[in-house]
Amino acid sequence: MTETAHDIRLKRLRFQSWHRGFREMDLILGAFADDRLAGLSAEDLTLYQSLLDVPDWDIYGWLTQTKPVPPEWDNALLHLILDHVRQRPRP
């Protein structure tokens, strides 16, 4: 079976989500990627790809609500990730 460009993109984004270098962010973004990336639009995947360039400590602060979310990142995608974090069962 031949992989499509979309399949390869999803694999790359999942890999990047699970290999952030900050374990908490690996768990948060990796789980989100596994559960939700396949259902995102092309525009949201592009936005997610841009989010992966943001430093982990910034994203972590936004998701734990210890840092204010800058207006440029206060969007539906970040809220989807935040909702995902809130809904995941804790170990």
NORDA-V627149 format. One record per pair of residues at least 4 apart in sequence whose C-alpha atoms are under 8 Angstrom apart, sorted by sequence separation. I is the first residue (numbers start at 1). J is the second residue. D is the distance in whole Angstrom. If there is no record, write none. Layout:
((I & J & D) (I & J & D))
This chain:
((3 & 7 & 6) (4 & 8 & 6) (5 & 9 & 6) (6 & 10 & 6) (7 & 11 & 6) (8 & 12 & 6) (9 & 13 & 6) (10 & 14 & 6) (11 & 15 & 6) (12 & 16 & 6) (13 & 17 & 6) (14 & 18 & 6) (15 & 19 & 6) (16 & 20 & 6) (21 & 25 & 8) (22 & 26 & 6) (23 & 27 & 6) (24 & 28 & 6) (25 & 29 & 6) (26 & 30 & 5) (27 & 31 & 6) (28 & 32 & 6) (29 & 33 & 6) (30 & 34 & 6) (31 & 35 & 6) (32 & 36 & 6) (33 & 37 & 5) (36 & 40 & 7) (40 & 44 & 6) (41 & 45 & 6) (42 & 46 & 6) (43 & 47 & 6) (44 & 48 & 6) (45 & 49 & 6) (46 & 50 & 6) (47 & 51 & 6) (48 & 52 & 6) (49 & 53 & 7) (50 & 54 & 7) (54 & 58 & 7) (55 & 59 & 7) (56 & 60 & 6) (57 & 61 & 6) (58 & 62 & 6) (59 & 63 & 6) (60 & 64 & 6) (61 & 65 & 6) (62 & 66 & 6) (69 & 73 & 6) (70 & 74 & 6) (74 & 78 & 7) (75 & 79 & 6) (76 & 80 & 6) (77 & 81 & 6) (78 & 82 & 6) (79 & 83 & 6) (80 & 84 & 6) (81 & 85 & 6) (82 & 86 & 6) (83 & 87 & 6) (84 & 88 & 6) (3 & 8 & 7) (20 & 25 & 7) (21 & 26 & 7) (25 & 30 & 8) (26 & 31 & 8) (32 & 37 & 7) (33 & 38 & 8) (40 & 45 & 6) (54 & 59 & 7) (61 & 66 & 5) (62 & 67 & 5) (69 & 74 & 6) (73 & 78 & 7) (74 & 79 & 8) (20 & 26 & 6) (61 & 67 & 5) (62 & 68 & 6) (18 & 25 & 8) (19 & 26 & 6) (61 & 68 & 8) (62 & 69 & 5) (17 & 25 & 8) (18 & 26 & 4) (37 & 45 & 7) (17 & 26 & 6) (18 & 27 & 7) (58 & 67 & 7) (18 & 29 & 7) (17 & 29 & 5) (18 & 30 & 4) (17 & 30 & 5) (18 & 31 & 8) (15 & 30 & 8) (14 & 30 & 6) (17 & 33 & 7) (63 & 81 & 8) (14 & 33 & 5) (63 & 82 & 6) (13 & 33 & 7) (14 & 34 & 7) (63 & 85 & 8) (10 & 37 & 7) (10 & 38 & 7) (48 & 77 & 7) (47 & 77 & 8) (25 & 56 & 7) (44 & 77 & 7) (22 & 56 & 7) (17 & 52 & 7) (25 & 60 & 7) (13 & 49 & 7) (16 & 52 & 7) (20 & 56 & 7) (32 & 81 & 7) (29 & 81 & 8) (32 & 84 & 7) (32 & 85 & 8) (28 & 85 & 7))
